[in-house]
């Protein structure tokens, strides 16, 4: 609960995992062990080193979904554990007969306080609820999901995930222009997202904006696992912009990754046909130019 509380206060979402609870447990041990088990000094210092190491790592790691590290969640769990540990530590000075009941009451009080604080914060941060509702409705009710995500974007215009999820909702609703605009805003805020770069490039191909798609494909593809659909879309963008050699190379990669993909095979054949037609046209043009030059030279000699 303490982990979720600080994570919600610090960030725009609550992560899922056991690390916050683990740090809460360590926080309790750090406070309780000196009173309860004086001989376990080694365990006490291990706990302190673990806490220090996590905090140092957290300072060097941005608190974002891309980092896969919720420093706020870790710190929240630790602080909640320290709070509960401090409340329990004093009970070890009591006689054993009184200790259990006092510890139980203090745990109940601490839990109640954390729940109340979480409820208040969740009410104040209702915009975060809009994001979660939008995510949950993406597979169920797209119009309603878009409404919730639009509200979240209005609260957090500089949050890349807000534009990412809203763009996904637009894309599933076949509103590709709006989806492309939202994904572009997300990349403007957080440029290093290879998966989103490739997804936006694919949308640009659908919209005929191939010149904008090519740089995104070049940036995103090397950092992602090979995918036939991605190479096929890249080939289409290259072919449309006249880069036929590279277009054929990408189409061949697509076919090699998925030989049963009819779209990939059709794209490879199309690129070959375009190259053949282009080569024939160029040969005809060169022949006509050569013929014209010969006629001009012959007429010059006659004069």
TABEL-V144697 format. One record per residue. RES is the residue in one letter. SS is DSSP state (H for helix, E for strand, - for the rest). PSI is psi in whole degrees, 0 to 359 (none if undefined). D_LAST is the distance of its C-alpha to the last C-alpha in Angstrom with 1 decimal. Layout:
<<RES | SS | PSI | D_LAST> <RES | SS | PSI | D_LAST>>
This chain:
<<X | - | 316 | 99.7> <X | H | 322 | 99.4> <X | H | 311 | 96.0> <X | H | 325 | 94.7> <X | H | 309 | 96.2> <X | H | 326 | 94.4> <X | H | 317 | 91.2> <X | H | 324 | 91.1> <X | H | 320 | 91.9> <X | H | 317 | 89.3> <X | - | 189 | 86.5> <X | - | 18 | 85.3> <X | - | 172 | 86.6> <X | - | 123 | 89.4> <X | - | 161 | 88.5> <X | - | 136 | 90.4> <X | - | 171 | 92.0> <X | - | 353 | 95.1> <X | H | 322 | 94.3> <X | H | 318 | 95.7> <X | H | 323 | 99.0> <X | H | 316 | 99.1> <X | H | 330 | 98.8> <X | H | 318 | 101.4> <X | H | 318 | 103.7> <X | H | 319 | 103.0> <X | H | 319 | 103.8> <X | H | 315 | 107.2> <X | H | 320 | 107.9> <X | H | 322 | 107.1> <X | H | 323 | 109.7> <X | H | 321 | 112.3> <X | H | 318 | 112.5> <X | H | 333 | 114.1> <X | H | 321 | 116.9> <X | H | 316 | 117.2> <X | - | 79 | 116.5> <X | - | 337 | 116.9> <X | - | 346 | 116.4> <X | - | 52 | 112.9> <X | H | 326 | 111.3> <X | H | 320 | 108.5> <X | H | 323 | 107.4> <X | H | 313 | 107.6> <X | H | 328 | 105.2> <X | H | 317 | 102.8> <X | H | 316 | 102.6> <X | H | 318 | 101.9> <X | H | 320 | 99.2> <X | H | 315 | 97.6> <X | H | 313 | 97.6> <X | H | 316 | 96.2> <X | H | 318 | 93.4> <X | H | 318 | 92.4> <X | H | 320 | 92.4> <X | H | 318 | 90.3> <X | H | 321 | 87.8> <X | H | 324 | 87.7> <X | H | 330 | 86.9> <X | H | 356 | 83.9> <X | - | 125 | 82.7> <X | - | 139 | 81.3> <X | - | 91 | 83.5> <X | - | 162 | 81.0> <X | H | 328 | 80.5> <X | H | 331 | 77.6> <X | H | 344 | 80.0> <X | - | 20 | 82.4> <X | - | 118 | 85.2> <X | - | 86 | 87.4> <X | H | 323 | 89.0> <X | H | 320 | 90.7> <X | H | 319 | 92.3> <X | H | 312 | 93.6> <X | H | 322 | 95.0> <X | H | 317 | 96.6> <X | H | 319 | 98.3> <X | H | 313 | 99.5> <X | H | 319 | 100.9> <X | H | 319 | 102.6> <X | H | 319 | 104.1> <X | H | 320 | 105.3> <X | H | 310 | 106.9> <X | H | 320 | 108.7> <X | H | 319 | 109.7> <X | H | 323 | 111.2> <X | H | 325 | 113.2> <X | H | 332 | 114.5> <X | H | 320 | 115.2> <X | H | 338 | 118.2> <X | H | 341 | 119.8> <X | H | 352 | 120.4> <X | H | 350 | 123.1> <X | - | 161 | 125.1> <X | - | 149 | 127.6> <X | H | 325 | 126.2> <X | H | 329 | 128.1> <X | H | 345 | 126.3> <X | H | 313 | 122.9> <X | H | 313 | 121.5> <X | H | 319 | 122.2> <X | H | 319 | 120.8> <X | H | 318 | 117.6> <X | H | 313 | 117.1> <X | H | 318 | 117.6> <X | H | 324 | 115.1> <X | H | 319 | 112.5> <X | H | 316 | 112.9> <X | H | 315 | 112.6> <X | H | 317 | 109.5> <X | H | 318 | 107.8> <X | H | 317 | 108.7> <X | H | 316 | 107.3> <X | H | 319 | 104.0> <X | H | 318 | 103.7> <X | H | 315 | 104.4> <X | H | 320 | 101.9> <X | H | 318 | 99.2> <X | H | 317 | 100.0> <X | H | 315 | 99.7> <X | H | 321 | 96.4> <X | H | 325 | 94.9> <X | H | 317 | 95.8> <X | H | 320 | 94.3> <X | - | 52 | 91.1> <X | H | 338 | 90.6> <X | H | 327 | 86.8> <X | H | 325 | 87.0> <X | H | 324 | 88.7> <X | H | 318 | 85.7> <X | H | 314 | 83.4> <X | H | 320 | 85.7> <X | H | 318 | 86.1> <X | H | 317 | 82.3> <X | H | 314 | 81.9> <X | H | 332 | 84.7> <X | H | 357 | 83.2> <X | - | 325 | 79.7> <X | - | 1 | 80.6> <X | - | 312 | 83.0> <X | - | 89 | 82.0> <X | H | 315 | 78.5> <X | H | 317 | 78.9> <X | H | 323 | 82.2> <X | H | 318 | 80.8> <X | H | 320 | 77.9> <X | H | 313 | 80.5> <X | H | 318 | 82.5> <X | H | 326 | 79.5> <X | H | 320 | 78.1> <X | H | 319 | 81.5> <X | H | 319 | 81.4> <X | H | 323 | 77.9> <X | H | 330 | 79.2> <X | H | 325 | 81.9> <X | - | 72 | 79.7> <X | - | 341 | 76.1> <X | - | 16 | 75.5> <X | - | 114 | 77.0> <X | H | 323 | 74.2> <X | H | 330 | 76.4> <X | H | 313 | 76.9> <X | H | 328 | 73.2> <X | H | 310 | 72.9> <X | H | 322 | 75.6> <X | H | 320 | 74.4> <X | H | 321 | 70.9> <X | H | 320 | 72.3> <X | H | 318 | 74.2> <X | H | 318 | 71.1> <X | H | 319 | 69.1> <X | H | 339 | 71.9> <X | - | 8 | 71.8> <X | - | 20 | 68.1> <X | - | 73 | 67.5> <X | H | 324 | 64.7> <X | H | 315 | 63.2> <X | H | 323 | 66.7> <X | H | 315 | 67.4> <X | H | 320 | 64.2> <X | H | 317 | 65.1> <X | H | 317 | 68.6> <X | H | 326 | 67.5> <X | H | 319 | 65.0> <X | H | 320 | 67.9> <X | H | 317 | 70.0> <X | H | 329 | 67.3> <X | H | 325 | 66.8> <X | H | 316 | 70.5> <X | - | 88 | 70.9> <X | - | 328 | 67.5> <X | - | 88 | 68.7> <X | - | 82 | 69.2> <X | H | 319 | 67.0> <X | H | 318 | 68.3> <X | H | 325 | 67.7> <X | H | 314 | 64.2> <X | H | 321 | 63.3> <X | H | 317 | 65.0> <X | H | 321 | 63.2> <X | H | 319 | 59.8> <X | H | 321 | 60.6> <X | H | 319 | 61.3> <X | H | 323 | 58.0> <X | H | 317 | 56.3> <X | H | 325 | 58.2> <X | - | 359 | 57.2> <X | - | 15 | 53.5> <X | - | 62 | 53.7> <X | H | 327 | 52.2> <X | H | 327 | 50.9> <X | H | 334 | 54.6> <X | H | 322 | 55.9> <X | H | 311 | 54.0> <X | H | 325 | 55.7> <X | H | 319 | 59.1> <X | H | 316 | 58.6> <X | H | 325 | 57.6> <X | H | 320 | 60.7> <X | H | 322 | 63.2> <X | H | 316 | 62.3> <X | - | 339 | 63.1> <X | - | 6 | 66.6> <X | - | 157 | 67.6> <X | - | 145 | 68.4> <X | - | 138 | 65.5> <X | - | 127 | 65.1> <X | H | 319 | 62.8> <X | H | 323 | 62.6> <X | H | 314 | 61.5> <X | H | 325 | 58.8> <X | H | 315 | 57.6> <X | H | 321 | 57.4> <X | H | 319 | 55.6> <X | H | 319 | 53.0> <X | H | 317 | 52.4> <X | H | 317 | 51.9> <X | H | 318 | 49.5> <X | H | 317 | 47.5> <X | H | 329 | 47.2> <X | - | 8 | 45.8> <X | - | 5 | 43.2> <X | - | 73 | 45.1> <X | H | 323 | 44.9> <X | H | 312 | 45.9> <X | H | 327 | 49.0> <X | H | 318 | 49.7> <X | H | 322 | 49.9> <X | H | 316 | 52.1> <X | H | 322 | 54.5> <X | H | 322 | 54.6> <X | H | 321 | 55.5> <X | H | 319 | 58.3> <X | H | 316 | 59.6> <X | H | 321 | 59.7> <X | H | 328 | 61.3> <X | H | 326 | 64.0> <X | - | 83 | 64.7> <X | - | 339 | 63.3> <X | - | 358 | 65.0> <X | - | 109 | 63.3> <X | H | 325 | 61.2> <X | H | 320 | 59.4> <X | H | 317 | 58.4> <X | H | 320 | 57.1> <X | H | 321 | 55.2> <X | H | 319 | 53.6> <X | H | 316 | 52.6> <X | H | 322 | 51.0> <X | H | 317 | 49.2> <X | H | 318 | 47.8> <X | H | 318 | 46.6> <X | H | 317 | 45.0> <X | H | 318 | 43.3> <X | H | 318 | 42.0> <X | H | 314 | 40.8> <X | H | 318 | 39.1> <X | H | 317 | 37.5> <X | H | 320 | 36.3> <X | H | 318 | 34.8> <X | H | 318 | 33.1> <X | H | 321 | 31.7> <X | H | 318 | 30.4> <X | H | 318 | 28.7> <X | H | 317 | 27.1> <X | H | 320 | 25.9> <X | H | 317 | 24.5> <X | H | 320 | 22.7> <X | H | 319 | 21.3> <X | H | 319 | 20.2> <X | H | 319 | 18.6> <X | H | 320 | 16.7> <X | H | 322 | 15.5> <X | H | 318 | 14.4> <X | H | 321 | 12.5> <X | H | 320 | 10.8> <X | H | 321 | 10.1> <X | H | 318 | 8.9> <X | H | 329 | 6.5> <X | H | 324 | 5.3> <X | H | 324 | 5.4> <X | H | 323 | 3.8> <X | - | none | 0.0>>
